[in-house]
Amino acid sequence: MHKKGHITSLQPCHKAVDRDIWKVQFNLPNFDYKKYKNTQGVVLYAKEVETPNQKICLLDYEFRAKGEHTSPSF
């Protein structure tokens, strides 16, 4: 199974991403996003965007689960 999702946080990324859960995997100054990973293997990409009134955080996550696949019976 491969699952992806998108979340928009109305907070800046340093508040939206809990550092006790997410560990930085990729953070280069020339890129506009940071890549995080948790202990379950879920990958999170965080990008901060500045609007006229505030900074918001765009979050994309994805994970893959391994397991047996079954075909439907007819």
CHARMM-style PDB file with segment names, atoms N, HN, CA, C and O in Angstrom:
ATOM      1  N   MET     1       0.843  -1.160   0.000  1.00  0.00      PROA
ATOM      2  CA  MET     1       0.000   0.000   0.000  1.00  0.00      PROA
ATOM      3  C   MET     1       0.895   1.231   0.000  1.00  0.00      PROA
ATOM      4  O   MET     1       1.920   1.274   0.680  1.00  0.00      PROA
ATOM      5  N   HSD     2       0.497   2.206  -0.758  1.00  0.00      PROA
ATOM      6  HN  HSD     2      -0.336   2.171  -1.311  1.00  0.00      PROA
ATOM      7  CA  HSD     2       1.221   3.463  -0.831  1.00  0.00      PROA
ATOM      8  C   HSD     2       0.198   4.565  -0.583  1.00  0.00      PROA
ATOM      9  O   HSD     2      -0.785   4.675  -1.316  1.00  0.00      PROA
ATOM     10  N   LYS     3       0.419   5.373   0.435  1.00  0.00      PROA
ATOM     11  HN  LYS     3       1.218   5.284   1.030  1.00  0.00      PROA
ATOM     12  CA  LYS     3      -0.535   6.420   0.785  1.00  0.00      PROA
ATOM     13  C   LYS     3       0.166   7.766   0.794  1.00  0.00      PROA
ATOM     14  O   LYS     3       1.274   7.903   1.312  1.00  0.00      PROA
ATOM     15  N   LYS     4      -0.502   8.763   0.210  1.00  0.00      PROA
ATOM     16  HN  LYS     4      -1.403   8.652  -0.210  1.00  0.00      PROA
ATOM     17  CA  LYS     4       0.008  10.130   0.189  1.00  0.00      PROA
ATOM     18  C   LYS     4      -1.091  11.056   0.681  1.00  0.00      PROA
ATOM     19  O   LYS     4      -2.277  10.750   0.562  1.00  0.00      PROA
ATOM     20  N   GLY     5      -0.687  12.183   1.232  1.00  0.00      PROA
ATOM     21  HN  GLY     5       0.277  12.431   1.328  1.00  0.00      PROA
ATOM     22  CA  GLY     5      -1.661  13.167   1.674  1.00  0.00      PROA
ATOM     23  C   GLY     5      -1.054  14.548   1.738  1.00  0.00      PROA
ATOM     24  O   GLY     5       0.166  14.710   1.727  1.00  0.00      PROA
ATOM     25  N   HSD     6      -1.911  15.530   1.805  1.00  0.00      PROA
ATOM     26  HN  HSD     6      -2.902  15.398   1.814  1.00  0.00      PROA
ATOM     27  CA  HSD     6      -1.491  16.929   1.866  1.00  0.00      PROA
ATOM     28  C   HSD     6      -2.236  17.611   3.006  1.00  0.00      PROA
ATOM     29  O   HSD     6      -3.439  17.416   3.184  1.00  0.00      PROA
ATOM     30  N   ILE     7      -1.512  18.404   3.766  1.00  0.00      PROA
ATOM     31  HN  ILE     7      -0.535  18.562   3.621  1.00  0.00      PROA
ATOM     32  CA  ILE     7      -2.089  19.153   4.883  1.00  0.00      PROA
ATOM     33  C   ILE     7      -1.576  20.589   4.797  1.00  0.00      PROA
ATOM     34  O   ILE     7      -0.401  20.816   4.508  1.00  0.00      PROA
ATOM     35  N   THR     8      -2.437  21.533   5.043  1.00  0.00      PROA
ATOM     36  HN  THR     8      -3.392  21.349   5.277  1.00  0.00      PROA
ATOM     37  CA  THR     8      -2.027  22.928   5.157  1.00  0.00      PROA
ATOM     38  C   THR     8      -2.209  23.344   6.605  1.00  0.00      PROA
ATOM     39  O   THR     8      -3.313  23.292   7.146  1.00  0.00      PROA
ATOM     40  N   SER     9      -1.116  23.758   7.225  1.00  0.00      PROA
ATOM     41  HN  SER     9      -0.218  23.800   6.785  1.00  0.00      PROA
ATOM     42  CA  SER     9      -1.168  24.236   8.604  1.00  0.00      PROA
ATOM     43  C   SER     9      -1.150  25.755   8.586  1.00  0.00      PROA
ATOM     44  O   SER     9      -0.381  26.363   7.841  1.00  0.00      PROA
ATOM     45  N   LEU    10      -1.983  26.358   9.394  1.00  0.00      PROA
ATOM     46  HN  LEU    10      -2.607  25.864   9.999  1.00  0.00      PROA
ATOM     47  CA  LEU    10      -2.015  27.814   9.473  1.00  0.00      PROA
ATOM     48  C   LEU    10      -0.974  28.353  10.442  1.00  0.00      PROA
ATOM     49  O   LEU    10      -1.076  29.484  10.916  1.00  0.00      PROA
ATOM     50  N   GLN    11       0.021  27.536  10.727  1.00  0.00      PROA
ATOM     51  HN  GLN    11       0.104  26.617  10.341  1.00  0.00      PROA
ATOM     52  CA  GLN    11       1.147  27.921  11.585  1.00  0.00      PROA
ATOM     53  C   GLN    11       2.426  27.833  10.764  1.00  0.00      PROA
ATOM     54  O   GLN    11       2.455  27.145   9.743  1.00  0.00      PROA
ATOM     55  N   PRO    12       3.478  28.513  11.189  1.00  0.00      PROA
ATOM     56  CA  PRO    12       4.776  28.316  10.544  1.00  0.00      PROA
ATOM     57  C   PRO    12       5.261  26.884  10.782  1.00  0.00      PROA
ATOM     58  O   PRO    12       4.832  26.229  11.732  1.00  0.00      PROA
ATOM     59  N   CYS    13       6.145  26.408   9.928  1.00  0.00      PROA
ATOM     60  HN  CYS    13       6.493  26.940   9.156  1.00  0.00      PROA
ATOM     61  CA  CYS    13       6.584  25.011   9.996  1.00  0.00      PROA
ATOM     62  C   CYS    13       7.249  24.652  11.331  1.00  0.00      PROA
ATOM     63  O   CYS    13       7.098  23.525  11.802  1.00  0.00      PROA
ATOM     64  N   HSD    14       7.977  25.582  11.946  1.00  0.00      PROA
ATOM     65  HN  HSD    14       8.100  26.498  11.563  1.00  0.00      PROA
ATOM     66  CA  HSD    14       8.639  25.235  13.212  1.00  0.00      PROA
ATOM     67  C   HSD    14       7.617  24.934  14.312  1.00  0.00      PROA
ATOM     68  O   HSD    14       7.953  24.280  15.299  1.00  0.00      PROA
ATOM     69  N   LYS    15       6.371  25.405  14.155  1.00  0.00      PROA
ATOM     70  HN  LYS    15       6.098  25.937  13.353  1.00  0.00      PROA
ATOM     71  CA  LYS    15       5.317  25.072  15.114  1.00  0.00      PROA
ATOM     72  C   LYS    15       4.477  23.885  14.648  1.00  0.00      PROA
ATOM     73  O   LYS    15       3.949  23.137  15.471  1.00  0.00      PROA
ATOM     74  N   ALA    16       4.353  23.710  13.340  1.00  0.00      PROA
ATOM     75  HN  ALA    16       4.783  24.318  12.671  1.00  0.00      PROA
ATOM     76  CA  ALA    16       3.497  22.658  12.781  1.00  0.00      PROA
ATOM     77  C   ALA    16       4.147  21.273  12.842  1.00  0.00      PROA
ATOM     78  O   ALA    16       3.446  20.263  12.900  1.00  0.00      PROA
ATOM     79  N   VAL    17       5.472  21.221  12.829  1.00  0.00      PROA
ATOM     80  HN  VAL    17       6.042  22.042  12.782  1.00  0.00      PROA
ATOM     81  CA  VAL    17       6.182  19.943  12.814  1.00  0.00      PROA
ATOM     82  C   VAL    17       6.755  19.677  14.208  1.00  0.00      PROA
ATOM     83  O   VAL    17       7.629  20.405  14.677  1.00  0.00      PROA
ATOM     84  N   ASP    18       6.260  18.642  14.853  1.00  0.00      PROA
ATOM     85  HN  ASP    18       5.550  18.050  14.472  1.00  0.00      PROA
ATOM     86  CA  ASP    18       6.696  18.276  16.203  1.00  0.00      PROA
ATOM     87  C   ASP    18       8.053  17.571  16.121  1.00  0.00      PROA
ATOM     88  O   ASP    18       8.145  16.457  15.604  1.00  0.00      PROA
ATOM     89  N   ARG    19       9.092  18.211  16.623  1.00  0.00      PROA
ATOM     90  HN  ARG    19       9.017  19.115  17.043  1.00  0.00      PROA
ATOM     91  CA  ARG    19      10.453  17.665  16.547  1.00  0.00      PROA
ATOM     92  C   ARG    19      10.646  16.439  17.435  1.00  0.00      PROA
ATOM     93  O   ARG    19      11.645  15.736  17.288  1.00  0.00      PROA
ATOM     94  N   ASP    20       9.719  16.165  18.349  1.00  0.00      PROA
ATOM     95  HN  ASP    20       8.908  16.737  18.468  1.00  0.00      PROA
ATOM     96  CA  ASP    20       9.803  14.940  19.149  1.00  0.00      PROA
ATOM     97  C   ASP    20       9.371  13.730  18.327  1.00  0.00      PROA
ATOM     98  O   ASP    20       9.729  12.597  18.651  1.00  0.00      PROA
ATOM     99  N   ILE    21       8.609  13.964  17.276  1.00  0.00      PROA
ATOM    100  HN  ILE    21       8.318  14.884  17.013  1.00  0.00      PROA
ATOM    101  CA  ILE    21       8.117  12.880  16.412  1.00  0.00      PROA
ATOM    102  C   ILE    21       8.881  12.817  15.100  1.00  0.00      PROA
ATOM    103  O   ILE    21       9.231  11.732  14.636  1.00  0.00      PROA
ATOM    104  N   TRP    22       9.140  13.960  14.503  1.00  0.00      PROA
ATOM    105  HN  TRP    22       8.856  14.842  14.880  1.00  0.00      PROA
ATOM    106  CA  TRP    22       9.748  14.033  13.175  1.00  0.00      PROA
ATOM    107  C   TRP    22      11.218  14.424  13.266  1.00  0.00      PROA
ATOM    108  O   TRP    22      11.566  15.416  13.906  1.00  0.00      PROA
ATOM    109  N   LYS    23      12.075  13.642  12.625  1.00  0.00      PROA
ATOM    110  HN  LYS    23      11.793  12.836  12.105  1.00  0.00      PROA
ATOM    111  CA  LYS    23      13.517  13.919  12.591  1.00  0.00      PROA
ATOM    112  C   LYS    23      13.898  14.380  11.188  1.00  0.00      PROA
ATOM    113  O   LYS    23      13.481  13.779  10.198  1.00  0.00      PROA
ATOM    114  N   VAL    24      14.689  15.445  11.104  1.00  0.00      PROA
ATOM    115  HN  VAL    24      15.028  15.934  11.908  1.00  0.00      PROA
ATOM    116  CA  VAL    24      15.100  15.997   9.812  1.00  0.00      PROA
ATOM    117  C   VAL    24      15.958  14.973   9.074  1.00  0.00      PROA
ATOM    118  O   VAL    24      16.918  14.437   9.628  1.00  0.00      PROA
ATOM    119  N   GLN    25      15.601  14.710   7.821  1.00  0.00      PROA
ATOM    120  HN  GLN    25      14.821  15.145   7.371  1.00  0.00      PROA
ATOM    121  CA  GLN    25      16.365  13.817   6.964  1.00  0.00      PROA
ATOM    122  C   GLN    25      17.112  14.580   5.882  1.00  0.00      PROA
ATOM    123  O   GLN    25      18.160  14.138   5.410  1.00  0.00      PROA
ATOM    124  N   PHE    26      16.568  15.727   5.492  1.00  0.00      PROA
ATOM    125  HN  PHE    26      15.717  16.086   5.875  1.00  0.00      PROA
ATOM    126  CA  PHE    26      17.119  16.470   4.364  1.00  0.00      PROA
ATOM    127  C   PHE    26      16.829  17.943   4.580  1.00  0.00      PROA
ATOM    128  O   PHE    26      15.669  18.346   4.656  1.00  0.00      PROA
ATOM    129  N   ASN    27      17.873  18.744   4.680  1.00  0.00      PROA
ATOM    130  HN  ASN    27      18.816  18.416   4.619  1.00  0.00      PROA
ATOM    131  CA  ASN    27      17.689  20.178   4.898  1.00  0.00      PROA
ATOM    132  C   ASN    27      18.863  20.921   4.273  1.00  0.00      PROA
ATOM    133  O   ASN    27      19.891  21.135   4.915  1.00  0.00      PROA
ATOM    134  N   LEU    28      18.698  21.309   3.022  1.00  0.00      PROA
ATOM    135  HN  LEU    28      17.863  21.135   2.500  1.00  0.00      PROA
ATOM    136  CA  LEU    28      19.739  22.070   2.341  1.00  0.00      PROA
ATOM    137  C   LEU    28      19.269  23.512   2.170  1.00  0.00      PROA
ATOM    138  O   LEU    28      18.095  23.743   1.882  1.00  0.00      PROA
ATOM    139  N   PRO    29      20.152  24.473   2.341  1.00  0.00      PROA
ATOM    140  CA  PRO    29      19.745  25.875   2.291  1.00  0.00      PROA
ATOM    141  C   PRO    29      19.146  26.306   0.953  1.00  0.00      PROA
ATOM    142  O   PRO    29      18.335  27.232   0.933  1.00  0.00      PROA
ATOM    143  N   ASN    30      19.510  25.676  -0.159  1.00  0.00      PROA
ATOM    144  HN  ASN    30      20.168  24.924  -0.143  1.00  0.00      PROA
ATOM    145  CA  ASN    30      19.013  26.094  -1.473  1.00  0.00      PROA
ATOM    146  C   ASN    30      17.669  25.471  -1.838  1.00  0.00      PROA
ATOM    147  O   ASN    30      17.128  25.783  -2.899  1.00  0.00      PROA
ATOM    148  N   PHE    31      17.117  24.606  -1.001  1.00  0.00      PROA
ATOM    149  HN  PHE    31      17.557  24.353  -0.139  1.00  0.00      PROA
ATOM    150  CA  PHE    31      15.830  23.987  -1.262  1.00  0.00      PROA
ATOM    151  C   PHE    31      14.772  24.655  -0.402  1.00  0.00      PROA
ATOM    152  O   PHE    31      15.054  25.108   0.707  1.00  0.00      PROA
ATOM    153  N   ASP    32      13.552  24.713  -0.920  1.00  0.00      PROA
ATOM    154  HN  ASP    32      13.323  24.345  -1.821  1.00  0.00      PROA
ATOM    155  CA  ASP    32      12.495  25.401  -0.179  1.00  0.00      PROA
ATOM    156  C   ASP    32      11.655  24.463   0.680  1.00  0.00      PROA
ATOM    157  O   ASP    32      10.586  24.854   1.148  1.00  0.00      PROA
ATOM    158  N   TYR    33      12.112  23.249   0.894  1.00  0.00      PROA
ATOM    159  HN  TYR    33      12.980  22.932   0.514  1.00  0.00      PROA
ATOM    160  CA  TYR    33      11.404  22.316   1.760  1.00  0.00      PROA
ATOM    161  C   TYR    33      12.395  21.545   2.618  1.00  0.00      PROA
ATOM    162  O   TYR    33      13.587  21.481   2.318  1.00  0.00      PROA
ATOM    163  N   LYS    34      11.875  20.958   3.695  1.00  0.00      PROA
ATOM    164  HN  LYS    34      10.906  21.009   3.939  1.00  0.00      PROA
ATOM    165  CA  LYS    34      12.664  20.066   4.539  1.00  0.00      PROA
ATOM    166  C   LYS    34      11.995  18.700   4.508  1.00  0.00      PROA
ATOM    167  O   LYS    34      10.769  18.600   4.462  1.00  0.00      PROA
ATOM    168  N   LYS    35      12.799  17.660   4.534  1.00  0.00      PROA
ATOM    169  HN  LYS    35      13.795  17.741   4.571  1.00  0.00      PROA
ATOM    170  CA  LYS    35      12.282  16.300   4.552  1.00  0.00      PROA
ATOM    171  C   LYS    35      12.486  15.732   5.950  1.00  0.00      PROA
ATOM    172  O   LYS    35      13.584  15.793   6.504  1.00  0.00      PROA
ATOM    173  N   TYR    36      11.401  15.172   6.518  1.00  0.00      PROA
ATOM    174  HN  TYR    36      10.509  15.122   6.067  1.00  0.00      PROA
ATOM    175  CA  TYR    36      11.431  14.568   7.846  1.00  0.00      PROA
ATOM    176  C   TYR    36      11.004  13.107   7.734  1.00  0.00      PROA
ATOM    177  O   TYR    36      10.396  12.692   6.747  1.00  0.00      PROA
ATOM    178  N   LYS    37      11.335  12.347   8.760  1.00  0.00      PROA
ATOM    179  HN  LYS    37      11.829  12.684   9.561  1.00  0.00      PROA
ATOM    180  CA  LYS    37      10.893  10.955   8.838  1.00  0.00      PROA
ATOM    181  C   LYS    37      10.618  10.633  10.292  1.00  0.00      PROA
ATOM    182  O   LYS    37      11.310  11.121  11.187  1.00  0.00      PROA
ATOM    183  N   ASN    38       9.582   9.792  10.533  1.00  0.00      PROA
ATOM    184  HN  ASN    38       9.020   9.396   9.807  1.00  0.00      PROA
ATOM    185  CA  ASN    38       9.316   9.380  11.913  1.00  0.00      PROA
ATOM    186  C   ASN    38       9.766   7.932  12.109  1.00  0.00      PROA
ATOM    187  O   ASN    38      10.261   7.304  11.173  1.00  0.00      PROA
ATOM    188  N   THR    39       9.600   7.411  13.299  1.00  0.00      PROA
ATOM    189  HN  THR    39       9.198   7.921  14.060  1.00  0.00      PROA
ATOM    190  CA  THR    39      10.086   6.056  13.599  1.00  0.00      PROA
ATOM    191  C   THR    39       9.285   4.979  12.885  1.00  0.00      PROA
ATOM    192  O   THR    39       9.747   3.844  12.774  1.00  0.00      PROA
ATOM    193  N   GLN    40       8.085   5.314  12.395  1.00  0.00      PROA
ATOM    194  HN  GLN    40       7.710   6.236  12.486  1.00  0.00      PROA
ATOM    195  CA  GLN    40       7.262   4.353  11.664  1.00  0.00      PROA
ATOM    196  C   GLN    40       7.589   4.329  10.169  1.00  0.00      PROA
ATOM    197  O   GLN    40       7.027   3.526   9.424  1.00  0.00      PROA
ATOM    198  N   GLY    41       8.487   5.196   9.733  1.00  0.00      PROA
ATOM    199  HN  GLY    41       8.944   5.848  10.338  1.00  0.00      PROA
ATOM    200  CA  GLY    41       8.874   5.233   8.328  1.00  0.00      PROA
ATOM    201  C   GLY    41       8.063   6.183   7.461  1.00  0.00      PROA
ATOM    202  O   GLY    41       8.226   6.205   6.241  1.00  0.00      PROA
ATOM    203  N   VAL    42       7.191   6.968   8.083  1.00  0.00      PROA
ATOM    204  HN  VAL    42       7.058   6.951   9.074  1.00  0.00      PROA
ATOM    205  CA  VAL    42       6.409   7.937   7.321  1.00  0.00      PROA
ATOM    206  C   VAL    42       7.312   9.115   6.978  1.00  0.00      PROA
ATOM    207  O   VAL    42       8.027   9.629   7.837  1.00  0.00      PROA
ATOM    208  N   VAL    43       7.276   9.538   5.719  1.00  0.00      PROA
ATOM    209  HN  VAL    43       6.695   9.120   5.021  1.00  0.00      PROA
ATOM    210  CA  VAL    43       8.080  10.660   5.243  1.00  0.00      PROA
ATOM    211  C   VAL    43       7.186  11.891   5.166  1.00  0.00      PROA
ATOM    212  O   VAL    43       6.054  11.825   4.687  1.00  0.00      PROA
ATOM    213  N   LEU    44       7.711  13.011   5.644  1.00  0.00      PROA
ATOM    214  HN  LEU    44       8.631  13.065   6.033  1.00  0.00      PROA
ATOM    215  CA  LEU    44       6.977  14.273   5.653  1.00  0.00      PROA
ATOM    216  C   LEU    44       7.834  15.340   4.990  1.00  0.00      PROA
ATOM    217  O   LEU    44       9.005  15.508   5.330  1.00  0.00      PROA
ATOM    218  N   TYR    45       7.245  16.057   4.043  1.00  0.00      PROA
ATOM    219  HN  TYR    45       6.294  15.920   3.766  1.00  0.00      PROA
ATOM    220  CA  TYR    45       7.907  17.186   3.406  1.00  0.00      PROA
ATOM    221  C   TYR    45       7.211  18.451   3.884  1.00  0.00      PROA
ATOM    222  O   TYR    45       5.987  18.552   3.793  1.00  0.00      PROA
ATOM    223  N   ALA    46       7.964  19.412   4.388  1.00  0.00      PROA
ATOM    224  HN  ALA    46       8.958  19.330   4.462  1.00  0.00      PROA
ATOM    225  CA  ALA    46       7.398  20.648   4.905  1.00  0.00      PROA
ATOM    226  C   ALA    46       7.977  21.835   4.142  1.00  0.00      PROA
ATOM    227  O   ALA    46       9.188  21.946   3.955  1.00  0.00      PROA
ATOM    228  N   LYS    47       7.085  22.714   3.708  1.00  0.00      PROA
ATOM    229  HN  LYS    47       6.101  22.623   3.859  1.00  0.00      PROA
ATOM    230  CA  LYS    47       7.500  23.921   2.983  1.00  0.00      PROA
ATOM    231  C   LYS    47       6.761  25.107   3.581  1.00  0.00      PROA
ATOM    232  O   LYS    47       5.534  25.102   3.676  1.00  0.00      PROA
ATOM    233  N   GLU    48       7.510  26.118   3.980  1.00  0.00      PROA
ATOM    234  HN  GLU    48       8.507  26.122   3.902  1.00  0.00      PROA
ATOM    235  CA  GLU    48       6.901  27.305   4.551  1.00  0.00      PROA
ATOM    236  C   GLU    48       6.603  28.317   3.448  1.00  0.00      PROA
ATOM    237  O   GLU    48       7.433  28.574   2.576  1.00  0.00      PROA
ATOM    238  N   VAL    49       5.400  28.885   3.506  1.00  0.00      PROA
ATOM    239  HN  VAL    49       4.725  28.677   4.214  1.00  0.00      PROA
ATOM    240  CA  VAL    49       4.954  29.876   2.528  1.00  0.00      PROA
ATOM    241  C   VAL    49       4.515  31.113   3.293  1.00  0.00      PROA
ATOM    242  O   VAL    49       3.807  31.020   4.296  1.00  0.00      PROA
ATOM    243  N   GLU    50       4.939  32.259   2.814  1.00  0.00      PROA
ATOM    244  HN  GLU    50       5.515  32.334   2.000  1.00  0.00      PROA
ATOM    245  CA  GLU    50       4.557  33.502   3.478  1.00  0.00      PROA
ATOM    246  C   GLU    50       3.395  34.143   2.719  1.00  0.00      PROA
ATOM    247  O   GLU    50       3.491  34.419   1.524  1.00  0.00      PROA
ATOM    248  N   THR    51       2.310  34.370   3.432  1.00  0.00      PROA
ATOM    249  HN  THR    51       2.232  34.145   4.403  1.00  0.00      PROA
ATOM    250  CA  THR    51       1.157  35.063   2.873  1.00  0.00      PROA
ATOM    251  C   THR    51       1.234  36.516   3.353  1.00  0.00      PROA
ATOM    252  O   THR    51       2.085  36.842   4.182  1.00  0.00      PROA
ATOM    253  N   PRO    52       0.372  37.379   2.853  1.00  0.00      PROA
ATOM    254  CA  PRO    52       0.432  38.770   3.327  1.00  0.00      PROA
ATOM    255  C   PRO    52       0.229  38.914   4.837  1.00  0.00      PROA
ATOM    256  O   PRO    52       0.743  39.854   5.444  1.00  0.00      PROA
ATOM    257  N   ASN    53      -0.522  37.983   5.448  1.00  0.00      PROA
ATOM    258  HN  ASN    53      -0.940  37.220   4.955  1.00  0.00      PROA
ATOM    259  CA  ASN    53      -0.831  38.125   6.874  1.00  0.00      PROA
ATOM    260  C   ASN    53      -0.034  37.215   7.792  1.00  0.00      PROA
ATOM    261  O   ASN    53       0.117  37.521   8.975  1.00  0.00      PROA
ATOM    262  N   GLN    54       0.484  36.093   7.273  1.00  0.00      PROA
ATOM    263  HN  GLN    54       0.361  35.845   6.312  1.00  0.00      PROA
ATOM    264  CA  GLN    54       1.158  35.131   8.150  1.00  0.00      PROA
ATOM    265  C   GLN    54       1.979  34.134   7.336  1.00  0.00      PROA
ATOM    266  O   GLN    54       1.911  34.086   6.108  1.00  0.00      PROA
ATOM    267  N   LYS    55       2.750  33.349   8.064  1.00  0.00      PROA
ATOM    268  HN  LYS    55       2.806  33.388   9.062  1.00  0.00      PROA
ATOM    269  CA  LYS    55       3.466  32.235   7.452  1.00  0.00      PROA
ATOM    270  C   LYS    55       2.652  30.973   7.686  1.00  0.00      PROA
ATOM    271  O   LYS    55       2.162  30.739   8.790  1.00  0.00      PROA
ATOM    272  N   ILE    56       2.508  30.157   6.642  1.00  0.00      PROA
ATOM    273  HN  ILE    56       2.906  30.347   5.745  1.00  0.00      PROA
ATOM    274  CA  ILE    56       1.799  28.885   6.769  1.00  0.00      PROA
ATOM    275  C   ILE    56       2.743  27.769   6.355  1.00  0.00      PROA
ATOM    276  O   ILE    56       3.776  28.020   5.733  1.00  0.00      PROA
ATOM    277  N   CYS    57       2.393  26.551   6.697  1.00  0.00      PROA
ATOM    278  HN  CYS    57       1.554  26.348   7.201  1.00  0.00      PROA
ATOM    279  CA  CYS    57       3.245  25.402   6.385  1.00  0.00      PROA
ATOM    280  C   CYS    57       2.458  24.416   5.523  1.00  0.00      PROA
ATOM    281  O   CYS    57       1.374  23.971   5.898  1.00  0.00      PROA
ATOM    282  N   LEU    58       3.019  24.087   4.369  1.00  0.00      PROA
ATOM    283  HN  LEU    58       3.900  24.448   4.065  1.00  0.00      PROA
ATOM    284  CA  LEU    58       2.441  23.081   3.489  1.00  0.00      PROA
ATOM    285  C   LEU    58       3.133  21.764   3.793  1.00  0.00      PROA
ATOM    286  O   LEU    58       4.360  21.680   3.741  1.00  0.00      PROA
ATOM    287  N   LEU    59       2.359  20.739   4.109  1.00  0.00      PROA
ATOM    288  HN  LEU    59       1.363  20.807   4.152  1.00  0.00      PROA
ATOM    289  CA  LEU    59       2.897  19.444   4.515  1.00  0.00      PROA
ATOM    290  C   LEU    59       2.405  18.359   3.564  1.00  0.00      PROA
ATOM    291  O   LEU    59       1.203  18.221   3.337  1.00  0.00      PROA
ATOM    292  N   ASP    60       3.325  17.602   3.020  1.00  0.00      PROA
ATOM    293  HN  ASP    60       4.301  17.714   3.205  1.00  0.00      PROA
ATOM    294  CA  ASP    60       3.005  16.429   2.207  1.00  0.00      PROA
ATOM    295  C   ASP    60       3.591  15.229   2.917  1.00  0.00      PROA
ATOM    296  O   ASP    60       4.733  15.275   3.375  1.00  0.00      PROA
ATOM    297  N   TYR    61       2.819  14.149   3.016  1.00  0.00      PROA
ATOM    298  HN  TYR    61       1.892  14.112   2.644  1.00  0.00      PROA
ATOM    299  CA  TYR    61       3.336  12.951   3.668  1.00  0.00      PROA
ATOM    300  C   TYR    61       3.103  11.752   2.764  1.00  0.00      PROA
ATOM    301  O   TYR    61       2.214  11.755   1.913  1.00  0.00      PROA
ATOM    302  N   GLU    62       3.922  10.728   2.967  1.00  0.00      PROA
ATOM    303  HN  GLU    62       4.645  10.726   3.659  1.00  0.00      PROA
ATOM    304  CA  GLU    62       3.738   9.486   2.239  1.00  0.00      PROA
ATOM    305  C   GLU    62       4.338   8.334   3.019  1.00  0.00      PROA
ATOM    306  O   GLU    62       5.327   8.486   3.736  1.00  0.00      PROA
ATOM    307  N   PHE    63       3.714   7.181   2.861  1.00  0.00      PROA
ATOM    308  HN  PHE    63       2.910   7.058   2.279  1.00  0.00      PROA
ATOM    309  CA  PHE    63       4.278   5.985   3.447  1.00  0.00      PROA
ATOM    310  C   PHE    63       3.865   4.778   2.630  1.00  0.00      PROA
ATOM    311  O   PHE    63       2.875   4.797   1.899  1.00  0.00      PROA
ATOM    312  N   ARG    64       4.644   3.747   2.774  1.00  0.00      PROA
ATOM    313  HN  ARG    64       5.449   3.731   3.367  1.00  0.00      PROA
ATOM    314  CA  ARG    64       4.393   2.476   2.095  1.00  0.00      PROA
ATOM    315  C   ARG    64       4.310   1.391   3.154  1.00  0.00      PROA
ATOM    316  O   ARG    64       5.100   1.363   4.098  1.00  0.00      PROA
ATOM    317  N   ALA    65       3.356   0.507   2.987  1.00  0.00      PROA
ATOM    318  HN  ALA    65       2.715   0.529   2.220  1.00  0.00      PROA
ATOM    319  CA  ALA    65       3.213  -0.628   3.902  1.00  0.00      PROA
ATOM    320  C   ALA    65       3.368  -1.909   3.095  1.00  0.00      PROA
ATOM    321  O   ALA    65       2.848  -2.023   1.985  1.00  0.00      PROA
ATOM    322  N   LYS    66       4.072  -2.849   3.651  1.00  0.00      PROA
ATOM    323  HN  LYS    66       4.494  -2.757   4.553  1.00  0.00      PROA
ATOM    324  CA  LYS    66       4.251  -4.137   2.992  1.00  0.00      PROA
ATOM    325  C   LYS    66       3.312  -5.153   3.610  1.00  0.00      PROA
ATOM    326  O   LYS    66       3.029  -5.103   4.807  1.00  0.00      PROA
ATOM    327  N   GLY    67       2.841  -6.055   2.809  1.00  0.00      PROA
ATOM    328  HN  GLY    67       3.071  -6.096   1.836  1.00  0.00      PROA
ATOM    329  CA  GLY    67       1.954  -7.088   3.306  1.00  0.00      PROA
ATOM    330  C   GLY    67       1.446  -7.939   2.165  1.00  0.00      PROA
ATOM    331  O   GLY    67       1.725  -7.673   0.996  1.00  0.00      PROA
ATOM    332  N   GLU    68       0.698  -8.964   2.519  1.00  0.00      PROA
ATOM    333  HN  GLU    68       0.472  -9.180   3.468  1.00  0.00      PROA
ATOM    334  CA  GLU    68       0.146  -9.822   1.500  1.00  0.00      PROA
ATOM    335  C   GLU    68      -1.003  -9.141   0.797  1.00  0.00      PROA
ATOM    336  O   GLU    68      -1.822  -8.456   1.410  1.00  0.00      PROA
ATOM    337  N   HSD    69      -1.045  -9.345  -0.495  1.00  0.00      PROA
ATOM    338  HN  HSD    69      -0.380  -9.901  -0.993  1.00  0.00      PROA
ATOM    339  CA  HSD    69      -2.148  -8.814  -1.287  1.00  0.00      PROA
ATOM    340  C   HSD    69      -3.053  -9.965  -1.669  1.00  0.00      PROA
ATOM    341  O   HSD    69      -2.583 -11.039  -2.043  1.00  0.00      PROA
ATOM    342  N   THR    70      -4.317  -9.745  -1.578  1.00  0.00      PROA
ATOM    343  HN  THR    70      -4.699  -8.872  -1.274  1.00  0.00      PROA
ATOM    344  CA  THR    70      -5.268 -10.794  -1.965  1.00  0.00      PROA
ATOM    345  C   THR    70      -6.090 -10.299  -3.119  1.00  0.00      PROA
ATOM    346  O   THR    70      -6.352  -9.103  -3.245  1.00  0.00      PROA
ATOM    347  N   SER    71      -6.492 -11.209  -3.954  1.00  0.00      PROA
ATOM    348  HN  SER    71      -6.279 -12.180  -3.852  1.00  0.00      PROA
ATOM    349  CA  SER    71      -7.374 -10.824  -5.058  1.00  0.00      PROA
ATOM    350  C   SER    71      -8.803 -11.119  -4.653  1.00  0.00      PROA
ATOM    351  O   SER    71      -9.041 -12.055  -3.889  1.00  0.00      PROA
ATOM    352  N   PRO    72      -9.745 -10.358  -5.136  1.00  0.00      PROA
ATOM    353  CA  PRO    72     -11.122 -10.593  -4.751  1.00  0.00      PROA
ATOM    354  C   PRO    72     -11.628 -11.940  -5.275  1.00  0.00      PROA
ATOM    355  O   PRO    72     -11.221 -12.373  -6.353  1.00  0.00      PROA
ATOM    356  N   SER    73     -12.501 -12.597  -4.532  1.00  0.00      PROA
ATOM    357  HN  SER    73     -12.832 -12.245  -3.656  1.00  0.00      PROA
ATOM    358  CA  SER    73     -13.078 -13.842  -5.021  1.00  0.00      PROA
ATOM    359  C   SER    73     -14.387 -13.550  -5.732  1.00  0.00      PROA
ATOM    360  O   SER    73     -15.201 -12.740  -5.289  1.00  0.00      PROA
ATOM    361  N   PHE    74     -14.554 -14.223  -6.826  1.00  0.00      PROA
ATOM    362  HN  PHE    74     -13.893 -14.881  -7.187  1.00  0.00      PROA
ATOM    363  CA  PHE    74     -15.764 -14.043  -7.635  1.00  0.00      PROA
ATOM    364  C   PHE    74     -16.612 -15.280  -7.612  1.00  0.00      PROA
ATOM    365  OT1 PHE    74     -17.671 -15.315  -8.238  1.00  0.00      PROA
TER     366      PHE     74
END
